[in-house]
Amino acid sequence: MQTNLFDPSSKTIQARRFYLAVKKEIVSFLDQLKTKPITDKEWKPVIKKMNYIVENCE
């Protein structure tokens, strides 16, 4: 039996299905980045976020 990811009546999500959906999207995004040069526009937000993380680790 497959349940919906989101149940609007109880305003809940199925945690495992949500996790798997997010993981699938992240893996897909990373696979796409691997084929692009680092100067590509898709890398810009990744680099911006990584710079922010590094600055806040020091």
PDB file with SEQRES, HELIX, SHEET and CRYST1 records, atoms N, CA, C and O in Angstrom:
SEQRES   1 A   58  MET GLN THR ASN LEU PHE ASP PRO SER SER LYS THR ILE          
SEQRES   2 A   58  GLN ALA ARG ARG PHE TYR LEU ALA VAL LYS LYS GLU ILE          
SEQRES   3 A   58  VAL SER PHE LEU ASP GLN LEU LYS THR LYS PRO ILE THR          
SEQRES   4 A   58  ASP LYS GLU TRP LYS PRO VAL ILE LYS LYS MET ASN TYR          
SEQRES   5 A   58  ILE VAL GLU ASN CYS GLU                                      
HELIX    1 AA1 ALA A   15  LYS A   34  1                                  20    
HELIX    2 AA2 LYS A   41  TRP A   43  5                                   3    
HELIX    3 AA3 LYS A   44  GLU A   55  1                                  12    
SHEET    1 AA1 2 PHE A   6  ASP A   7  0                                        
SHEET    2 AA1 2 THR A  12  ILE A  13 -1                                        
CRYST1    1.000    1.000    1.000  90.00  90.00  90.00 P 1           1          
ATOM      1  N   MET A   1       0.826  -1.184   0.000  1.00  0.00           N  
ATOM      2  CA  MET A   1       0.000   0.000   0.000  1.00  0.00           C  
ATOM      3  C   MET A   1       0.873   1.250   0.000  1.00  0.00           C  
ATOM      4  O   MET A   1       1.739   1.402   0.862  1.00  0.00           O  
ATOM      5  N   GLN A   2       0.654   2.134  -0.947  1.00  0.00           N  
ATOM      6  CA  GLN A   2       1.435   3.355  -1.033  1.00  0.00           C  
ATOM      7  C   GLN A   2       0.628   4.507  -0.448  1.00  0.00           C  
ATOM      8  O   GLN A   2      -0.515   4.744  -0.837  1.00  0.00           O  
ATOM      9  N   THR A   3       1.238   5.213   0.487  1.00  0.00           N  
ATOM     10  CA  THR A   3       0.569   6.361   1.094  1.00  0.00           C  
ATOM     11  C   THR A   3       1.075   7.642   0.460  1.00  0.00           C  
ATOM     12  O   THR A   3       2.168   7.685  -0.105  1.00  0.00           O  
ATOM     13  N   ASN A   4       0.278   8.669   0.561  1.00  0.00           N  
ATOM     14  CA  ASN A   4       0.692   9.963   0.030  1.00  0.00           C  
ATOM     15  C   ASN A   4       1.819  10.544   0.869  1.00  0.00           C  
ATOM     16  O   ASN A   4       1.924  10.277   2.066  1.00  0.00           O  
ATOM     17  N   LEU A   5       2.646  11.330   0.232  1.00  0.00           N  
ATOM     18  CA  LEU A   5       3.732  11.992   0.939  1.00  0.00           C  
ATOM     19  C   LEU A   5       3.170  12.946   1.981  1.00  0.00           C  
ATOM     20  O   LEU A   5       3.697  13.033   3.091  1.00  0.00           O  
ATOM     21  N   PHE A   6       2.103  13.665   1.634  1.00  0.00           N  
ATOM     22  CA  PHE A   6       1.517  14.652   2.536  1.00  0.00           C  
ATOM     23  C   PHE A   6       0.059  14.326   2.798  1.00  0.00           C  
ATOM     24  O   PHE A   6      -0.695  14.034   1.869  1.00  0.00           O  
ATOM     25  N   ASP A   7      -0.339  14.374   4.057  1.00  0.00           N  
ATOM     26  CA  ASP A   7      -1.740  14.163   4.442  1.00  0.00           C  
ATOM     27  C   ASP A   7      -2.307  15.509   4.882  1.00  0.00           C  
ATOM     28  O   ASP A   7      -2.048  15.955   6.000  1.00  0.00           O  
ATOM     29  N   PRO A   8      -3.082  16.162   4.006  1.00  0.00           N  
ATOM     30  CA  PRO A   8      -3.583  17.501   4.338  1.00  0.00           C  
ATOM     31  C   PRO A   8      -4.542  17.524   5.528  1.00  0.00           C  
ATOM     32  O   PRO A   8      -4.637  18.538   6.219  1.00  0.00           O  
ATOM     33  N   SER A   9      -5.239  16.442   5.770  1.00  0.00           N  
ATOM     34  CA  SER A   9      -6.186  16.453   6.890  1.00  0.00           C  
ATOM     35  C   SER A   9      -5.479  16.535   8.241  1.00  0.00           C  
ATOM     36  O   SER A   9      -5.977  17.177   9.166  1.00  0.00           O  
ATOM     37  N   SER A  10      -4.330  15.891   8.354  1.00  0.00           N  
ATOM     38  CA  SER A  10      -3.574  15.948   9.612  1.00  0.00           C  
ATOM     39  C   SER A  10      -2.347  16.857   9.515  1.00  0.00           C  
ATOM     40  O   SER A  10      -1.632  17.068  10.495  1.00  0.00           O  
ATOM     41  N   LYS A  11      -2.121  17.388   8.310  1.00  0.00           N  
ATOM     42  CA  LYS A  11      -0.960  18.263   8.051  1.00  0.00           C  
ATOM     43  C   LYS A  11       0.345  17.587   8.452  1.00  0.00           C  
ATOM     44  O   LYS A  11       1.191  18.177   9.124  1.00  0.00           O  
ATOM     45  N   THR A  12       0.484  16.339   8.025  1.00  0.00           N  
ATOM     46  CA  THR A  12       1.700  15.583   8.311  1.00  0.00           C  
ATOM     47  C   THR A  12       2.302  15.061   7.010  1.00  0.00           C  
ATOM     48  O   THR A  12       1.621  14.924   5.994  1.00  0.00           O  
ATOM     49  N   ILE A  13       3.596  14.775   7.075  1.00  0.00           N  
ATOM     50  CA  ILE A  13       4.274  14.154   5.941  1.00  0.00           C  
ATOM     51  C   ILE A  13       4.776  12.789   6.370  1.00  0.00           C  
ATOM     52  O   ILE A  13       5.016  12.544   7.553  1.00  0.00           O  
ATOM     53  N   GLN A  14       4.930  11.921   5.416  1.00  0.00           N  
ATOM     54  CA  GLN A  14       5.528  10.617   5.657  1.00  0.00           C  
ATOM     55  C   GLN A  14       7.037  10.807   5.629  1.00  0.00           C  
ATOM     56  O   GLN A  14       7.624  10.996   4.563  1.00  0.00           O  
ATOM     57  N   ALA A  15       7.660  10.757   6.788  1.00  0.00           N  
ATOM     58  CA  ALA A  15       9.075  11.110   6.929  1.00  0.00           C  
ATOM     59  C   ALA A  15       9.984  10.296   6.014  1.00  0.00           C  
ATOM     60  O   ALA A  15      10.866  10.853   5.361  1.00  0.00           O  
ATOM     61  N   ARG A  16       9.779   9.005   5.963  1.00  0.00           N  
ATOM     62  CA  ARG A  16      10.656   8.147   5.148  1.00  0.00           C  
ATOM     63  C   ARG A  16      10.524   8.491   3.666  1.00  0.00           C  
ATOM     64  O   ARG A  16      11.527   8.598   2.961  1.00  0.00           O  
ATOM     65  N   ARG A  17       9.297   8.662   3.196  1.00  0.00           N  
ATOM     66  CA  ARG A  17       9.083   9.020   1.787  1.00  0.00           C  
ATOM     67  C   ARG A  17       9.675  10.390   1.491  1.00  0.00           C  
ATOM     68  O   ARG A  17      10.252  10.596   0.423  1.00  0.00           O  
ATOM     69  N   PHE A  18       9.541  11.328   2.424  1.00  0.00           N  
ATOM     70  CA  PHE A  18      10.103  12.664   2.242  1.00  0.00           C  
ATOM     71  C   PHE A  18      11.624  12.581   2.144  1.00  0.00           C  
ATOM     72  O   PHE A  18      12.232  13.168   1.249  1.00  0.00           O  
ATOM     73  N   TYR A  19      12.225  11.850   3.070  1.00  0.00           N  
ATOM     74  CA  TYR A  19      13.676  11.664   3.066  1.00  0.00           C  
ATOM     75  C   TYR A  19      14.160  11.085   1.735  1.00  0.00           C  
ATOM     76  O   TYR A  19      15.115  11.588   1.143  1.00  0.00           O  
ATOM     77  N   LEU A  20      13.503  10.040   1.277  1.00  0.00           N  
ATOM     78  CA  LEU A  20      13.910   9.397   0.023  1.00  0.00           C  
ATOM     79  C   LEU A  20      13.732  10.327  -1.174  1.00  0.00           C  
ATOM     80  O   LEU A  20      14.556  10.317  -2.089  1.00  0.00           O  
ATOM     81  N   ALA A  21      12.675  11.125  -1.179  1.00  0.00           N  
ATOM     82  CA  ALA A  21      12.447  12.066  -2.279  1.00  0.00           C  
ATOM     83  C   ALA A  21      13.514  13.159  -2.293  1.00  0.00           C  
ATOM     84  O   ALA A  21      14.026  13.524  -3.352  1.00  0.00           O  
ATOM     85  N   VAL A  22      13.843  13.676  -1.114  1.00  0.00           N  
ATOM     86  CA  VAL A  22      14.882  14.718  -1.022  1.00  0.00           C  
ATOM     87  C   VAL A  22      16.242  14.141  -1.414  1.00  0.00           C  
ATOM     88  O   VAL A  22      17.000  14.771  -2.151  1.00  0.00           O  
ATOM     89  N   LYS A  23      16.541  12.956  -0.926  1.00  0.00           N  
ATOM     90  CA  LYS A  23      17.819  12.316  -1.260  1.00  0.00           C  
ATOM     91  C   LYS A  23      17.945  12.118  -2.769  1.00  0.00           C  
ATOM     92  O   LYS A  23      19.004  12.369  -3.343  1.00  0.00           O  
ATOM     93  N   LYS A  24      16.869  11.669  -3.408  1.00  0.00           N  
ATOM     94  CA  LYS A  24      16.880  11.454  -4.861  1.00  0.00           C  
ATOM     95  C   LYS A  24      17.159  12.757  -5.596  1.00  0.00           C  
ATOM     96  O   LYS A  24      17.939  12.775  -6.548  1.00  0.00           O  
ATOM     97  N   GLU A  25      16.533  13.841  -5.168  1.00  0.00           N  
ATOM     98  CA  GLU A  25      16.741  15.139  -5.813  1.00  0.00           C  
ATOM     99  C   GLU A  25      18.167  15.642  -5.624  1.00  0.00           C  
ATOM    100  O   GLU A  25      18.765  16.186  -6.553  1.00  0.00           O  
ATOM    101  N   ILE A  26      18.710  15.463  -4.425  1.00  0.00           N  
ATOM    102  CA  ILE A  26      20.084  15.905  -4.157  1.00  0.00           C  
ATOM    103  C   ILE A  26      21.080  15.116  -4.999  1.00  0.00           C  
ATOM    104  O   ILE A  26      21.999  15.696  -5.578  1.00  0.00           O  
ATOM    105  N   VAL A  27      20.905  13.811  -5.068  1.00  0.00           N  
ATOM    106  CA  VAL A  27      21.800  12.978  -5.884  1.00  0.00           C  
ATOM    107  C   VAL A  27      21.715  13.395  -7.352  1.00  0.00           C  
ATOM    108  O   VAL A  27      22.734  13.484  -8.036  1.00  0.00           O  
ATOM    109  N   SER A  28      20.511  13.646  -7.828  1.00  0.00           N  
ATOM    110  CA  SER A  28      20.333  14.081  -9.208  1.00  0.00           C  
ATOM    111  C   SER A  28      21.022  15.427  -9.457  1.00  0.00           C  
ATOM    112  O   SER A  28      21.696  15.611 -10.470  1.00  0.00           O  
ATOM    113  N   PHE A  29      20.846  16.355  -8.526  1.00  0.00           N  
ATOM    114  CA  PHE A  29      21.485  17.671  -8.648  1.00  0.00           C  
ATOM    115  C   PHE A  29      23.006  17.543  -8.654  1.00  0.00           C  
ATOM    116  O   PHE A  29      23.679  18.181  -9.463  1.00  0.00           O  
ATOM    117  N   LEU A  30      23.545  16.729  -7.762  1.00  0.00           N  
ATOM    118  CA  LEU A  30      24.993  16.539  -7.709  1.00  0.00           C  
ATOM    119  C   LEU A  30      25.520  15.889  -8.981  1.00  0.00           C  
ATOM    120  O   LEU A  30      26.595  16.248  -9.460  1.00  0.00           O  
ATOM    121  N   ASP A  31      24.777  14.942  -9.527  1.00  0.00           N  
ATOM    122  CA  ASP A  31      25.182  14.313 -10.789  1.00  0.00           C  
ATOM    123  C   ASP A  31      25.235  15.345 -11.916  1.00  0.00           C  
ATOM    124  O   ASP A  31      26.136  15.316 -12.754  1.00  0.00           O  
ATOM    125  N   GLN A  32      24.263  16.255 -11.928  1.00  0.00           N  
ATOM    126  CA  GLN A  32      24.253  17.314 -12.944  1.00  0.00           C  
ATOM    127  C   GLN A  32      25.447  18.252 -12.763  1.00  0.00           C  
ATOM    128  O   GLN A  32      26.068  18.660 -13.745  1.00  0.00           O  
ATOM    129  N   LEU A  33      25.772  18.595 -11.511  1.00  0.00           N  
ATOM    130  CA  LEU A  33      26.908  19.482 -11.256  1.00  0.00           C  
ATOM    131  C   LEU A  33      28.223  18.854 -11.717  1.00  0.00           C  
ATOM    132  O   LEU A  33      29.115  19.549 -12.204  1.00  0.00           O  
ATOM    133  N   LYS A  34      28.334  17.548 -11.562  1.00  0.00           N  
ATOM    134  CA  LYS A  34      29.570  16.862 -11.946  1.00  0.00           C  
ATOM    135  C   LYS A  34      29.882  17.021 -13.430  1.00  0.00           C  
ATOM    136  O   LYS A  34      31.042  16.932 -13.832  1.00  0.00           O  
ATOM    137  N   THR A  35      28.867  17.253 -14.238  1.00  0.00           N  
ATOM    138  CA  THR A  35      29.082  17.368 -15.680  1.00  0.00           C  
ATOM    139  C   THR A  35      29.294  18.803 -16.140  1.00  0.00           C  
ATOM    140  O   THR A  35      29.558  19.045 -17.318  1.00  0.00           O  
ATOM    141  N   LYS A  36      29.178  19.761 -15.215  1.00  0.00           N  
ATOM    142  CA  LYS A  36      29.285  21.179 -15.568  1.00  0.00           C  
ATOM    143  C   LYS A  36      30.609  21.748 -15.098  1.00  0.00           C  
ATOM    144  O   LYS A  36      31.125  21.342 -14.056  1.00  0.00           O  
ATOM    145  N   PRO A  37      31.164  22.686 -15.857  1.00  0.00           N  
ATOM    146  CA  PRO A  37      32.364  23.367 -15.360  1.00  0.00           C  
ATOM    147  C   PRO A  37      31.994  24.234 -14.156  1.00  0.00           C  
ATOM    148  O   PRO A  37      30.855  24.685 -14.031  1.00  0.00           O  
ATOM    149  N   ILE A  38      32.955  24.457 -13.283  1.00  0.00           N  
ATOM    150  CA  ILE A  38      32.678  25.207 -12.056  1.00  0.00           C  
ATOM    151  C   ILE A  38      32.269  26.657 -12.353  1.00  0.00           C  
ATOM    152  O   ILE A  38      31.730  27.341 -11.483  1.00  0.00           O  
ATOM    153  N   THR A  39      32.520  27.110 -13.551  1.00  0.00           N  
ATOM    154  CA  THR A  39      32.125  28.471 -13.938  1.00  0.00           C  
ATOM    155  C   THR A  39      30.676  28.540 -14.420  1.00  0.00           C  
ATOM    156  O   THR A  39      30.172  29.626 -14.711  1.00  0.00           O  
ATOM    157  N   ASP A  40      30.007  27.399 -14.506  1.00  0.00           N  
ATOM    158  CA  ASP A  40      28.624  27.363 -14.956  1.00  0.00           C  
ATOM    159  C   ASP A  40      27.705  28.044 -13.944  1.00  0.00           C  
ATOM    160  O   ASP A  40      27.982  28.050 -12.745  1.00  0.00           O  
ATOM    161  N   LYS A  41      26.610  28.617 -14.440  1.00  0.00           N  
ATOM    162  CA  LYS A  41      25.693  29.361 -13.566  1.00  0.00           C  
ATOM    163  C   LYS A  41      25.073  28.489 -12.475  1.00  0.00           C  
ATOM    164  O   LYS A  41      24.701  28.998 -11.419  1.00  0.00           O  
ATOM    165  N   GLU A  42      24.958  27.188 -12.715  1.00  0.00           N  
ATOM    166  CA  GLU A  42      24.379  26.305 -11.699  1.00  0.00           C  
ATOM    167  C   GLU A  42      25.288  26.155 -10.474  1.00  0.00           C  
ATOM    168  O   GLU A  42      24.825  25.802  -9.390  1.00  0.00           O  
ATOM    169  N   TRP A  43      26.572  26.423 -10.654  1.00  0.00           N  
ATOM    170  CA  TRP A  43      27.504  26.332  -9.539  1.00  0.00           C  
ATOM    171  C   TRP A  43      27.450  27.565  -8.642  1.00  0.00           C  
ATOM    172  O   TRP A  43      27.831  27.489  -7.474  1.00  0.00           O  
ATOM    173  N   LYS A  44      26.985  28.694  -9.163  1.00  0.00           N  
ATOM    174  CA  LYS A  44      27.042  29.953  -8.415  1.00  0.00           C  
ATOM    175  C   LYS A  44      26.388  29.865  -7.034  1.00  0.00           C  
ATOM    176  O   LYS A  44      27.019  30.244  -6.047  1.00  0.00           O  
ATOM    177  N   PRO A  45      25.134  29.375  -6.924  1.00  0.00           N  
ATOM    178  CA  PRO A  45      24.549  29.294  -5.577  1.00  0.00           C  
ATOM    179  C   PRO A  45      25.246  28.276  -4.666  1.00  0.00           C  
ATOM    180  O   PRO A  45      25.261  28.439  -3.446  1.00  0.00           O  
ATOM    181  N   VAL A  46      25.815  27.238  -5.257  1.00  0.00           N  
ATOM    182  CA  VAL A  46      26.542  26.236  -4.462  1.00  0.00           C  
ATOM    183  C   VAL A  46      27.791  26.872  -3.863  1.00  0.00           C  
ATOM    184  O   VAL A  46      28.076  26.701  -2.678  1.00  0.00           O  
ATOM    185  N   ILE A  47      28.520  27.592  -4.675  1.00  0.00           N  
ATOM    186  CA  ILE A  47      29.736  28.249  -4.198  1.00  0.00           C  
ATOM    187  C   ILE A  47      29.396  29.304  -3.153  1.00  0.00           C  
ATOM    188  O   ILE A  47      30.091  29.432  -2.145  1.00  0.00           O  
ATOM    189  N   LYS A  48      28.334  30.054  -3.390  1.00  0.00           N  
ATOM    190  CA  LYS A  48      27.906  31.080  -2.432  1.00  0.00           C  
ATOM    191  C   LYS A  48      27.593  30.439  -1.077  1.00  0.00           C  
ATOM    192  O   LYS A  48      28.029  30.938  -0.040  1.00  0.00           O  
ATOM    193  N   LYS A  49      26.847  29.346  -1.085  1.00  0.00           N  
ATOM    194  CA  LYS A  49      26.487  28.662   0.162  1.00  0.00           C  
ATOM    195  C   LYS A  49      27.713  28.075   0.843  1.00  0.00           C  
ATOM    196  O   LYS A  49      27.843  28.166   2.064  1.00  0.00           O  
ATOM    197  N   MET A  50      28.613  27.473   0.073  1.00  0.00           N  
ATOM    198  CA  MET A  50      29.828  26.897   0.659  1.00  0.00           C  
ATOM    199  C   MET A  50      30.703  27.983   1.283  1.00  0.00           C  
ATOM    200  O   MET A  50      31.274  27.790   2.355  1.00  0.00           O  
ATOM    201  N   ASN A  51      30.803  29.127   0.602  1.00  0.00           N  
ATOM    202  CA  ASN A  51      31.572  30.242   1.179  1.00  0.00           C  
ATOM    203  C   ASN A  51      30.965  30.701   2.496  1.00  0.00           C  
ATOM    204  O   ASN A  51      31.695  30.982   3.447  1.00  0.00           O  
ATOM    205  N   TYR A  52      29.644  30.780   2.566  1.00  0.00           N  
ATOM    206  CA  TYR A  52      28.965  31.172   3.786  1.00  0.00           C  
ATOM    207  C   TYR A  52      29.261  30.172   4.912  1.00  0.00           C  
ATOM    208  O   TYR A  52      29.532  30.567   6.047  1.00  0.00           O  
ATOM    209  N   ILE A  53      29.208  28.881   4.587  1.00  0.00           N  
ATOM    210  CA  ILE A  53      29.468  27.856   5.592  1.00  0.00           C  
ATOM    211  C   ILE A  53      30.901  27.965   6.118  1.00  0.00           C  
ATOM    212  O   ILE A  53      31.134  27.913   7.326  1.00  0.00           O  
ATOM    213  N   VAL A  54      31.858  28.117   5.195  1.00  0.00           N  
ATOM    214  CA  VAL A  54      33.258  28.212   5.590  1.00  0.00           C  
ATOM    215  C   VAL A  54      33.497  29.441   6.447  1.00  0.00           C  
ATOM    216  O   VAL A  54      34.192  29.367   7.460  1.00  0.00           O  
ATOM    217  N   GLU A  55      32.925  30.573   6.047  1.00  0.00           N  
ATOM    218  CA  GLU A  55      33.104  31.812   6.838  1.00  0.00           C  
ATOM    219  C   GLU A  55      32.576  31.660   8.259  1.00  0.00           C  
ATOM    220  O   GLU A  55      33.119  32.254   9.191  1.00  0.00           O  
ATOM    221  N   ASN A  56      31.543  30.886   8.426  1.00  0.00           N  
ATOM    222  CA  ASN A  56      30.948  30.721   9.758  1.00  0.00           C  
ATOM    223  C   ASN A  56      31.544  29.576  10.562  1.00  0.00           C  
ATOM    224  O   ASN A  56      31.113  29.310  11.684  1.00  0.00           O  
ATOM    225  N   CYS A  57      32.532  28.900   9.991  1.00  0.00           N  
ATOM    226  CA  CYS A  57      33.215  27.835  10.712  1.00  0.00           C  
ATOM    227  C   CYS A  57      34.505  28.341  11.359  1.00  0.00           C  
ATOM    228  O   CYS A  57      35.084  27.672  12.215  1.00  0.00           O  
ATOM    229  N   GLU A  58      34.934  29.490  10.954  1.00  0.00           N  
ATOM    230  CA  GLU A  58      36.225  29.998  11.451  1.00  0.00           C  
ATOM    231  C   GLU A  58      36.084  30.682  12.778  1.00  0.00           C  
ATOM    232  O   GLU A  58      37.072  31.164  13.332  1.00  0.00           O  
TER     233      GLU A  58                                                      
END                                                                             
